[in-house]
Amino acid sequence: MIRAINEQYEHYVQEGKKVVEILISYISFDHLQSELNNIKDQPEWIQKLNLRKDMTGFQIVADN
């Protein structure tokens, strides 16, 4: 999960877009939390996460 979010996040940043928020389902968030327990440094996008119960996976919302 971390790798998938990192790849999309970096793609948006390289295009010059500002990531506003990252929407993530509860199930995906549980998976992400278990991965975060195994790393030392938190990703820079971690503060942009918003949990959503009406979706699956994650979605990155960005401004041009």
N, CA, C and O atoms as CSV, one atom per row, in Angstrom:
chain,resi,resn,atom,element,x,y,z
A,1,MET,N,N,0.826,-1.184,0.000
A,1,MET,CA,C,0.000,0.000,0.000
A,1,MET,C,C,0.878,1.258,0.000
A,1,MET,O,O,0.614,2.206,-0.740
A,2,ILE,N,N,1.912,1.258,0.829
A,2,ILE,CA,C,2.797,2.422,0.882
A,2,ILE,C,C,3.413,2.681,-0.485
A,2,ILE,O,O,3.456,3.821,-0.947
A,3,ARG,N,N,3.888,1.628,-1.125
A,3,ARG,CA,C,4.531,1.787,-2.427
A,3,ARG,C,C,3.551,2.342,-3.466
A,3,ARG,O,O,3.913,3.218,-4.253
A,4,ALA,N,N,2.332,1.844,-3.471
A,4,ALA,CA,C,1.337,2.308,-4.439
A,4,ALA,C,C,1.019,3.791,-4.236
A,4,ALA,O,O,0.947,4.549,-5.203
A,5,ILE,N,N,0.832,4.198,-2.993
A,5,ILE,CA,C,0.541,5.609,-2.708
A,5,ILE,C,C,1.758,6.464,-3.035
A,5,ILE,O,O,1.619,7.532,-3.631
A,6,ASN,N,N,2.954,6.009,-2.651
A,6,ASN,CA,C,4.182,6.758,-2.945
A,6,ASN,C,C,4.331,7.001,-4.444
A,6,ASN,O,O,4.638,8.115,-4.870
A,7,GLU,N,N,4.112,5.955,-5.243
A,7,GLU,CA,C,4.269,6.089,-6.690
A,7,GLU,C,C,3.311,7.122,-7.270
A,7,GLU,O,O,3.717,7.973,-8.061
A,8,GLN,N,N,2.053,7.051,-6.883
A,8,GLN,CA,C,1.087,8.022,-7.408
A,8,GLN,C,C,1.362,9.420,-6.875
A,8,GLN,O,O,1.249,10.401,-7.610
A,9,TYR,N,N,1.722,9.513,-5.606
A,9,TYR,CA,C,2.027,10.808,-5.009
A,9,TYR,C,C,3.192,11.468,-5.747
A,9,TYR,O,O,3.114,12.639,-6.118
A,10,GLU,N,N,4.265,10.716,-5.956
A,10,GLU,CA,C,5.435,11.246,-6.659
A,10,GLU,C,C,5.098,11.628,-8.094
A,10,GLU,O,O,5.629,12.610,-8.612
A,11,HIS,N,N,4.233,10.873,-8.734
A,11,HIS,CA,C,3.809,11.189,-10.100
A,11,HIS,C,C,3.135,12.565,-10.151
A,11,HIS,O,O,3.433,13.376,-11.027
A,12,TYR,N,N,2.240,12.816,-9.219
A,12,TYR,CA,C,1.568,14.116,-9.167
A,12,TYR,C,C,2.554,15.241,-8.882
A,12,TYR,O,O,2.489,16.299,-9.507
A,13,VAL,N,N,3.458,15.017,-7.952
A,13,VAL,CA,C,4.451,16.038,-7.591
A,13,VAL,C,C,5.347,16.356,-8.785
A,13,VAL,O,O,5.638,17.524,-9.046
A,14,GLN,N,N,5.783,15.334,-9.507
A,14,GLN,CA,C,6.642,15.542,-10.669
A,14,GLN,C,C,5.924,16.312,-11.774
A,14,GLN,O,O,6.560,17.031,-12.546
A,15,GLU,N,N,4.603,16.163,-11.852
A,15,GLU,CA,C,3.822,16.912,-12.831
A,15,GLU,C,C,3.571,18.352,-12.380
A,15,GLU,O,O,2.971,19.134,-13.117
A,16,GLY,N,N,4.020,18.700,-11.193
A,16,GLY,CA,C,3.846,20.046,-10.680
A,16,GLY,C,C,2.512,20.281,-9.999
A,16,GLY,O,O,2.127,21.425,-9.759
A,17,LYS,N,N,1.808,19.209,-9.687
A,17,LYS,CA,C,0.514,19.335,-9.027
A,17,LYS,C,C,0.690,19.288,-7.518
A,17,LYS,O,O,1.599,18.640,-6.999
A,18,LYS,N,N,-0.199,19.988,-6.826
A,18,LYS,CA,C,-0.178,20.001,-5.368
A,18,LYS,C,C,-1.219,19.003,-4.864
A,18,LYS,O,O,-2.405,19.121,-5.171
A,19,VAL,N,N,-0.766,18.028,-4.095
A,19,VAL,CA,C,-1.677,17.036,-3.539
A,19,VAL,C,C,-2.431,17.665,-2.373
A,19,VAL,O,O,-1.834,18.101,-1.389
A,20,VAL,N,N,-3.749,17.702,-2.503
A,20,VAL,CA,C,-4.604,18.314,-1.485
A,20,VAL,C,C,-4.939,17.309,-0.391
A,20,VAL,O,O,-4.829,17.614,0.797
A,21,GLU,N,N,-5.347,16.111,-0.794
A,21,GLU,CA,C,-5.681,15.072,0.170
A,21,GLU,C,C,-5.575,13.703,-0.485
A,21,GLU,O,O,-5.565,13.569,-1.708
A,22,ILE,N,N,-5.498,12.702,0.367
A,22,ILE,CA,C,-5.502,11.315,-0.091
A,22,ILE,C,C,-6.656,10.630,0.620
A,22,ILE,O,O,-6.655,10.483,1.842
A,23,LEU,N,N,-7.635,10.215,-0.163
A,23,LEU,CA,C,-8.790,9.520,0.382
A,23,LEU,C,C,-8.467,8.036,0.432
A,23,LEU,O,O,-7.909,7.487,-0.518
A,24,ILE,N,N,-8.813,7.386,1.535
A,24,ILE,CA,C,-8.465,5.976,1.701
A,24,ILE,C,C,-9.587,5.262,2.447
A,24,ILE,O,O,-10.177,5.800,3.384
A,25,SER,N,N,-9.868,4.034,2.005
A,25,SER,CA,C,-10.906,3.245,2.664
A,25,SER,C,C,-10.391,2.726,4.007
A,25,SER,O,O,-9.187,2.702,4.262
A,26,TYR,N,N,-11.324,2.316,4.850
A,26,TYR,CA,C,-10.943,1.799,6.161
A,26,TYR,C,C,-10.099,0.530,6.039
A,26,TYR,O,O,-9.128,0.355,6.775
A,27,ILE,N,N,-10.466,-0.348,5.116
A,27,ILE,CA,C,-9.709,-1.592,4.937
A,27,ILE,C,C,-8.292,-1.290,4.449
A,27,ILE,O,O,-7.326,-1.871,4.943
A,28,SER,N,N,-8.173,-0.390,3.488
A,28,SER,CA,C,-6.846,-0.012,2.985
A,28,SER,C,C,-6.033,0.672,4.071
A,28,SER,O,O,-4.820,0.482,4.158
A,29,PHE,N,N,-6.697,1.468,4.899
A,29,PHE,CA,C,-5.997,2.158,5.983
A,29,PHE,C,C,-5.451,1.150,6.993
A,29,PHE,O,O,-4.338,1.315,7.493
A,30,ASP,N,N,-6.229,0.108,7.294
A,30,ASP,CA,C,-5.739,-0.941,8.201
A,30,ASP,C,C,-4.478,-1.593,7.640
A,30,ASP,O,O,-3.511,-1.831,8.363
A,31,HIS,N,N,-4.508,-1.872,6.353
A,31,HIS,CA,C,-3.336,-2.463,5.693
A,31,HIS,C,C,-2.150,-1.497,5.748
A,31,HIS,O,O,-1.023,-1.896,6.037
A,32,LEU,N,N,-2.425,-0.221,5.466
A,32,LEU,CA,C,-1.382,0.796,5.500
A,32,LEU,C,C,-0.771,0.908,6.891
A,32,LEU,O,O,0.449,1.005,7.025
A,33,GLN,N,N,-1.601,0.895,7.919
A,33,GLN,CA,C,-1.088,0.996,9.286
A,33,GLN,C,C,-0.136,-0.153,9.622
A,33,GLN,O,O,0.882,0.057,10.283
A,34,SER,N,N,-0.460,-1.347,9.174
A,34,SER,CA,C,0.436,-2.470,9.461
A,34,SER,C,C,1.771,-2.290,8.750
A,34,SER,O,O,2.811,-2.671,9.287
A,35,GLU,N,N,1.757,-1.716,7.550
A,35,GLU,CA,C,3.012,-1.439,6.835
A,35,GLU,C,C,3.797,-0.321,7.520
A,35,GLU,O,O,5.024,-0.381,7.597
A,36,LEU,N,N,3.101,0.685,8.013
A,36,LEU,CA,C,3.773,1.813,8.667
A,36,LEU,C,C,4.479,1.382,9.947
A,36,LEU,O,O,5.473,1.988,10.345
A,37,ASN,N,N,3.971,0.342,10.589
A,37,ASN,CA,C,4.614,-0.169,11.808
A,37,ASN,C,C,5.976,-0.768,11.524
A,37,ASN,O,O,6.779,-0.940,12.442
A,38,ASN,N,N,6.253,-1.090,10.264
A,38,ASN,CA,C,7.512,-1.737,9.899
A,38,ASN,C,C,8.549,-0.781,9.320
A,38,ASN,O,O,9.620,-1.219,8.898
A,39,ILE,N,N,8.253,0.508,9.293
A,39,ILE,CA,C,9.225,1.473,8.781
A,39,ILE,C,C,9.514,2.526,9.842
A,39,ILE,O,O,8.696,2.777,10.727
A,40,LYS,N,N,10.696,3.140,9.739
A,40,LYS,CA,C,11.092,4.156,10.726
A,40,LYS,C,C,10.499,5.522,10.417
A,40,LYS,O,O,9.912,6.162,11.290
A,41,ASP,N,N,10.651,5.968,9.179
A,41,ASP,CA,C,10.226,7.312,8.804
A,41,ASP,C,C,8.840,7.292,8.169
A,41,ASP,O,O,8.553,6.477,7.291
A,42,GLN,N,N,7.996,8.194,8.624
A,42,GLN,CA,C,6.657,8.321,8.059
A,42,GLN,C,C,6.741,9.064,6.729
A,42,GLN,O,O,7.516,10.013,6.610
A,43,PRO,N,N,5.964,8.656,5.728
A,43,PRO,CA,C,5.958,9.381,4.455
A,43,PRO,C,C,5.427,10.800,4.645
A,43,PRO,O,O,4.653,11.062,5.565
A,44,GLU,N,N,5.848,11.713,3.768
A,44,GLU,CA,C,5.424,13.115,3.906
A,44,GLU,C,C,3.930,13.295,3.668
A,44,GLU,O,O,3.348,14.274,4.135
A,45,TRP,N,N,3.309,12.380,2.960
A,45,TRP,CA,C,1.893,12.505,2.630
A,45,TRP,C,C,0.972,11.965,3.716
A,45,TRP,O,O,-0.248,12.048,3.576
A,46,ILE,N,N,1.514,11.422,4.775
A,46,ILE,CA,C,0.711,10.766,5.807
A,46,ILE,C,C,-0.319,11.712,6.434
A,46,ILE,O,O,-1.396,11.272,6.838
A,47,GLN,N,N,0.001,12.994,6.517
A,47,GLN,CA,C,-0.915,13.958,7.131
A,47,GLN,C,C,-2.063,14.346,6.211
A,47,GLN,O,O,-2.997,15.022,6.642
A,48,LYS,N,N,-2.008,13.936,4.968
A,48,LYS,CA,C,-3.046,14.273,4.002
A,48,LYS,C,C,-4.110,13.185,3.881
A,48,LYS,O,O,-5.018,13.300,3.058
A,49,LEU,N,N,-4.009,12.131,4.689
A,49,LEU,CA,C,-4.956,11.022,4.621
A,49,LEU,C,C,-6.298,11.388,5.231
A,49,LEU,O,O,-6.366,12.011,6.291
A,50,ASN,N,N,-7.361,10.997,4.550
A,50,ASN,CA,C,-8.723,11.140,5.057
A,50,ASN,C,C,-9.451,9.828,4.834
A,50,ASN,O,O,-9.538,9.342,3.706
A,51,LEU,N,N,-9.975,9.255,5.910
A,51,LEU,CA,C,-10.675,7.984,5.829
A,51,LEU,C,C,-12.057,8.161,5.225
A,51,LEU,O,O,-12.761,9.125,5.525
A,52,ARG,N,N,-12.441,7.207,4.358
A,52,ARG,CA,C,-13.763,7.222,3.725
A,52,ARG,C,C,-14.360,5.830,3.822
A,52,ARG,O,O,-13.686,4.844,3.523
A,53,LYS,N,N,-15.601,5.740,4.231
A,53,LYS,CA,C,-16.233,4.427,4.315
A,53,LYS,C,C,-16.971,4.049,3.035
A,53,LYS,O,O,-17.357,2.892,2.870
A,54,ASP,N,N,-17.173,4.991,2.135
A,54,ASP,CA,C,-17.951,4.749,0.922
A,54,ASP,C,C,-17.084,4.479,-0.301
A,54,ASP,O,O,-17.488,4.783,-1.424
A,55,MET,N,N,-15.898,3.912,-0.096
A,55,MET,CA,C,-15.001,3.645,-1.220
A,55,MET,C,C,-14.129,2.440,-0.911
A,55,MET,O,O,-14.112,1.935,0.211
A,56,THR,N,N,-13.403,1.989,-1.932
A,56,THR,CA,C,-12.397,0.955,-1.741
A,56,THR,C,C,-11.068,1.489,-2.256
A,56,THR,O,O,-11.047,2.319,-3.165
A,57,GLY,N,N,-9.966,1.028,-1.690
A,57,GLY,CA,C,-8.653,1.482,-2.124
A,57,GLY,C,C,-8.347,2.892,-1.656
A,57,GLY,O,O,-8.709,3.292,-0.549
A,58,PHE,N,N,-7.670,3.643,-2.527
A,58,PHE,CA,C,-7.337,5.029,-2.206
A,58,PHE,C,C,-7.438,5.883,-3.452
A,58,PHE,O,O,-7.413,5.374,-4.573
A,59,GLN,N,N,-7.551,7.183,-3.249
A,59,GLN,CA,C,-7.629,8.140,-4.350
A,59,GLN,C,C,-6.865,9.393,-3.937
A,59,GLN,O,O,-7.020,9.882,-2.818
A,60,ILE,N,N,-6.048,9.904,-4.837
A,60,ILE,CA,C,-5.304,11.136,-4.574
A,60,ILE,C,C,-6.029,12.297,-5.238
A,60,ILE,O,O,-6.366,12.241,-6.421
A,61,VAL,N,N,-6.262,13.341,-4.469
A,61,VAL,CA,C,-6.909,14.551,-4.976
A,61,VAL,C,C,-5.844,15.637,-5.058
A,61,VAL,O,O,-5.184,15.952,-4.068
A,62,ALA,N,N,-5.685,16.211,-6.263
A,62,ALA,CA,C,-4.629,17.205,-6.479
A,62,ALA,C,C,-5.159,18.412,-7.237
A,62,ALA,O,O,-6.110,18.312,-8.012
A,63,ASP,N,N,-4.522,19.564,-6.996
A,63,ASP,CA,C,-4.789,20.795,-7.741
A,63,ASP,C,C,-3.712,20.964,-8.794
A,63,ASP,O,O,-2.591,20.479,-8.644
A,64,ASN,N,N,-4.067,21.652,-9.849
A,64,ASN,CA,C,-3.055,21.941,-10.888
A,64,ASN,C,C,-2.154,22.952,-10.360
A,64,ASN,O,O,-1.217,23.362,-11.045
